C-alpha cells in the first residue's frame, strides 16, 4: 500500500520557483547520446557531495533521442546555490550534441513510497 506525502493544501502554498527539484531535458543526436550521458554523470558525481544534495538521476529515452537530468536538493536555496556552480552551468548550458528543450523547476504534488517490510 502506498501513501501520498503532500496534501492539496500543501501544493497551493508552494510554487515551482521555490522548488528544490530541477529538471533538464535535451534532444540528443543519437551518435552523441553516450557522450552527453557521460558528461552528466561526471557533473552529478562532482555535485553529489555538495551541502543539501538529496539525489539525482539521468534518464534516457528508449530511442536515444532525448536525455533528462533530475536533481533534488534539500531546499530551494540549496538548488539555487547549486545552479550557480561553474561545473553545473557549463554542463547544463553546453551539453555537446544536444538541444536543451526543457529547463523547468517543479514542485512536488505527491510522493508514493512502498511499505518497509
C-alpha positions as CSV (number, residue, x, y, z in Angstrom):
1,X,0.0,0.0,0.0
2,X,1.3,3.5,-0.9
3,X,0.7,6.8,0.7
4,X,0.8,10.4,-0.5
5,X,3.1,12.7,1.3
6,X,1.7,16.1,0.1
7,X,-1.8,17.4,0.5
8,X,-3.7,19.7,-1.8
9,X,-3.3,22.5,0.7
10,X,0.5,22.0,0.7
11,X,0.5,22.2,-3.1
12,X,-1.3,25.5,-3.0
13,X,1.2,27.1,-0.6
14,X,4.3,26.5,-2.7
15,X,5.4,27.4,-6.1
16,X,7.8,25.9,-8.6
17,X,10.2,28.8,-8.2
18,X,10.5,27.7,-4.5
19,X,11.2,24.1,-5.6
20,X,14.2,22.1,-4.6
21,X,13.8,20.0,-7.8
22,X,15.4,20.9,-11.1
23,X,14.6,19.0,-14.4
24,X,16.5,19.5,-17.7
25,X,15.5,17.7,-20.9
26,X,17.6,17.6,-24.0
27,X,17.0,16.4,-27.6
28,X,20.2,14.4,-28.4
29,X,21.9,13.3,-31.6
30,X,21.8,9.5,-31.1
31,X,25.5,9.4,-32.0
32,X,26.3,11.8,-29.2
33,X,23.9,10.4,-26.6
34,X,26.5,8.3,-24.7
35,X,28.9,11.3,-24.5
36,X,26.1,13.5,-23.2
37,X,25.2,11.0,-20.5
38,X,28.9,10.7,-19.5
39,X,29.1,14.4,-19.1
40,X,26.0,14.5,-16.9
41,X,27.3,11.5,-14.9
42,X,30.6,13.3,-14.3
43,X,28.9,16.5,-13.2
44,X,26.4,14.7,-10.9
45,X,29.3,12.7,-9.4
46,X,31.0,16.0,-8.5
47,X,28.0,17.7,-7.0
48,X,26.8,14.7,-5.0
49,X,28.9,15.8,-2.1
50,X,27.5,19.4,-2.1
51,X,25.6,20.5,1.0
52,X,21.9,20.0,0.6
53,X,22.2,17.4,-2.2
54,X,19.5,14.7,-1.9
55,X,19.5,12.8,-5.2
56,X,19.9,12.9,-8.9
57,X,19.0,10.8,-11.9
58,X,20.0,10.7,-15.5
59,X,17.3,9.3,-17.8
60,X,17.4,8.4,-21.5
61,X,14.6,7.6,-23.8
62,X,14.4,4.2,-25.4
63,X,15.0,5.7,-28.9
64,X,18.1,7.6,-27.5
65,X,16.7,10.8,-28.9
66,X,16.4,12.6,-25.5
67,X,18.1,12.7,-22.2
68,X,16.9,14.1,-18.9
69,X,18.6,15.1,-15.6
70,X,16.6,15.3,-12.4
71,X,18.3,16.9,-9.4
72,X,16.7,17.1,-6.0
73,X,18.2,19.4,-3.3
74,X,17.1,19.7,0.3
75,X,15.8,23.3,-0.2
76,X,15.2,25.9,-2.9
77,X,18.1,27.8,-1.6
78,X,20.4,24.8,-2.0
79,X,19.1,24.3,-5.6
80,X,19.7,28.0,-6.4
81,X,23.3,27.8,-5.0
82,X,23.9,24.6,-6.9
83,X,22.8,26.2,-10.2
84,X,25.5,28.8,-9.7
85,X,28.4,26.3,-9.6
86,X,30.5,26.6,-12.7
87,X,30.5,22.8,-13.3
88,X,26.7,22.8,-13.3
89,X,26.3,25.9,-15.5
90,X,28.9,24.6,-18.0
91,X,27.4,21.2,-18.2
92,X,23.7,22.1,-18.4
93,X,24.2,25.0,-20.7
94,X,26.7,23.4,-23.1
95,X,26.0,19.7,-23.3
96,X,27.6,18.8,-26.6
97,X,25.4,17.2,-29.3
98,X,22.2,18.3,-27.7
99,X,19.5,21.0,-27.7
100,X,18.2,21.9,-24.3
101,X,14.4,21.8,-24.8
102,X,13.1,21.9,-21.2
103,X,14.6,23.7,-18.2
104,X,11.9,24.0,-15.5
105,X,11.6,23.9,-11.8
106,X,8.9,21.6,-10.4
107,X,7.1,21.4,-7.1
108,X,6.2,18.1,-5.7
109,X,2.5,17.4,-5.8
110,X,2.6,13.9,-4.4
111,X,5.1,11.2,-3.4
112,X,4.5,7.5,-3.0
113,X,6.7,5.0,-1.2
114,X,6.4,1.3,-0.7
115,X,6.0,0.0,2.8
116,X,9.0,-1.1,4.7
117,X,8.9,-4.8,5.4
